[in-house]
């Protein structure tokens, strides 16, 4: 047992003399570890482990997993393209939904309807809009299968009051079972 210790010290002195900075107790030398395997299978030329071995290890890992300078450049380019696309989509959304697209406080409520005959229905609606704003509304009549059987666009002129009650007569192709506002907009 004491016979192996002087040879280990000689080995350590030799390593330090060759400029090797890694000492055996700095390594994780358990069975099967690369460091232990490298020590037992060192090339006959006696090259010391150093920077070139680490770089070769990185290179072989890069080769194994398909990493290269080209793939890194492509990844950076892809990230820049995605960032620019997101910025463009955001800018378009801001322009589309910007302050110029106001609703003028437009709000509608269906109050009710009256079926007058097989070919006519009256739709009662409450419309609220900023004073001085004209509005157009599409009023529709539906049959029992929810098919549109009548349609009419009504223009409400600008007035000084905010709330307006309107009744719109809609002609139908068959008997309607309901009538309501489809949509309103500021022209």
C-alpha positions in Angstrom: 0.0 0.0 0.0 2.8 2.4 0.9 4.4 1.3 -2.4 1.9 3.2 -4.6 2.0 6.6 -2.7 5.5 7.7 -3.9 4.6 7.0 -7.5 1.4 9.1 -7.2 3.5 12.0 -5.7 5.9 11.7 -8.6 2.9 11.7 -11.0 1.6 14.9 -9.4 5.0 16.6 -9.6 5.2 15.7 -13.2 1.7 17.1 -13.9 2.5 20.4 -12.1 5.8 20.7 -14.0 4.0 20.3 -17.3 1.6 23.2 -16.4 -1.5 21.1 -15.8 -3.8 22.9 -13.4 -6.4 20.1 -12.8 -5.5 17.9 -9.9 -7.0 14.5 -9.1 -9.0 15.7 -6.1 -10.6 18.4 -8.3 -12.1 15.7 -10.6 -15.1 13.6 -10.1 -13.3 10.3 -10.4 -15.9 7.7 -10.0 -16.1 4.6 -12.1 -17.4 5.4 -15.6 -16.6 9.1 -15.4 -14.9 10.6 -18.5 -12.0 11.9 -16.4 -11.2 8.4 -15.0 -11.6 6.8 -18.4 -9.3 9.5 -20.0 -6.6 8.8 -17.4 -6.6 5.1 -18.2 -6.8 5.5 -21.9 -4.4 8.4 -22.5 -2.7 8.4 -25.9 0.8 7.0 -26.0 2.3 10.5 -26.8 1.5 11.6 -23.2 -0.3 14.8 -24.1 -1.6 16.5 -21.1 -5.3 17.3 -20.7 -5.9 20.9 -21.2 -7.7 23.4 -23.3 -7.5 21.5 -26.5 -9.3 18.5 -25.1 -12.1 20.7 -23.7 -12.5 22.4 -27.1 -12.5 19.1 -28.9 -15.2 17.9 -26.4 -17.3 21.0 -27.2 -16.8 20.5 -30.9 -17.9 16.9 -30.8 -21.0 17.8 -28.8 -21.8 20.6 -31.2 -21.4 18.1 -34.1 -23.5 15.5 -32.2 -26.4 17.8 -31.6 -26.2 19.7 -34.9 -25.1 23.1 -33.4 -22.9 25.3 -35.6 -22.2 28.9 -36.2 -24.8 28.8 -39.0 -27.6 27.4 -36.8 -26.8 30.0 -34.2 -27.0 32.8 -36.8 -30.2 31.3 -38.2 -31.7 31.2 -34.7 -30.8 34.9 -34.1 -32.2 35.9 -37.5 -35.5 34.0 -36.7 -35.8 35.7 -33.4 -35.3 39.1 -35.0 -37.9 38.3 -37.7 -40.5 37.2 -35.1 -39.9 40.3 -33.0 -40.4 42.5 -36.1 -43.6 40.6 -37.0 -45.0 41.1 -33.5 -44.1 44.8 -33.6 -45.8 45.2 -37.0 -49.0 43.4 -35.9 -49.1 45.5 -32.7 -48.7 48.7 -34.7 -51.5 47.8 -37.2 -53.8 46.9 -34.2 -53.1 50.3 -32.6 -53.9 52.1 -35.8 -57.0 50.1 -36.4 -58.4 50.4 -32.9 -56.9 53.8 -32.2 -58.7 56.9 -31.0 -60.2 57.8 -34.4 -62.5 54.8 -34.1 -64.9 56.0 -31.5 -68.4 54.6 -31.1 -69.9 58.0 -30.1 -71.5 56.3 -27.1 -73.6 54.2 -29.3 -75.8 51.6 -27.5 -79.0 49.8 -28.5 -81.6 47.8 -26.6 -84.4 45.7 -28.1 -87.6 46.6 -26.4 -90.1 44.4 -28.2 -91.8 43.6 -31.4 -95.4 43.2 -32.8 -96.3 40.7 -35.6 -98.9 42.6 -37.6 -99.5 40.0 -40.3 -97.9 37.2 -42.3 -95.9 39.9 -44.2 -95.2 42.6 -41.6 -93.7 43.1 -38.2 -92.9 46.2 -36.1 -89.7 46.3 -34.1 -89.5 48.6 -31.0 -85.9 49.7 -30.1 -84.2 52.1 -27.7 -81.0 53.8 -29.3 -78.6 55.9 -27.3 -75.9 58.0 -29.0 -74.0 61.2 -28.4 -76.2 64.3 -29.1 -75.6 65.7 -32.6 -74.7 62.3 -34.1 -76.7 60.5 -36.9 -77.0 56.7 -36.8 -77.9 54.0 -39.2 -79.4 50.7 -37.9 -80.2 47.4 -39.6 -83.5 45.9 -38.3 -84.3 42.3 -39.1 -87.3 39.9 -38.7 -86.8 36.2 -38.2 -89.1 33.2 -38.7 -89.4 30.1 -36.4 -86.2 28.5 -37.8 -84.3 31.8 -37.2 -84.0 32.5 -40.9 -84.0 36.2 -41.8 -87.4 36.9 -43.5 -87.2 40.7 -43.5 -84.5 43.4 -43.4 -84.5 47.2 -43.3 -81.8 49.8 -42.8 -83.1 52.9 -40.9 -81.3 56.3 -40.7 -81.8 58.3 -37.5 -80.9 62.0 -38.0 -78.8 63.9 -35.5 -80.7 65.2 -32.5 -80.0 67.0 -29.3 -81.1 64.3 -27.0 -79.1 61.1 -26.3 -81.8 58.5 -26.0 -84.3 57.8 -28.7 -87.2 55.3 -29.0 -87.9 54.1 -32.5 -90.5 51.8 -34.0 -89.6 50.3 -37.4 -92.0 48.4 -39.6 -90.3 45.6 -41.6 -91.9 43.9 -44.5 -91.4 40.1 -44.5 -91.5 37.3 -47.0 -93.2 34.8 -44.6 -94.6 35.1 -41.1 -92.0 36.4 -38.6 -91.9 35.2 -35.0 -89.5 37.9 -33.8 -87.9 41.2 -34.8 -84.7 42.9 -33.5 -81.9 45.2 -34.2 -79.1 43.4 -36.0 -76.5 46.3 -35.7 -76.1 50.1 -35.6 -73.2 52.2 -36.8 -72.2 55.9 -37.2 -72.0 56.6 -40.9 
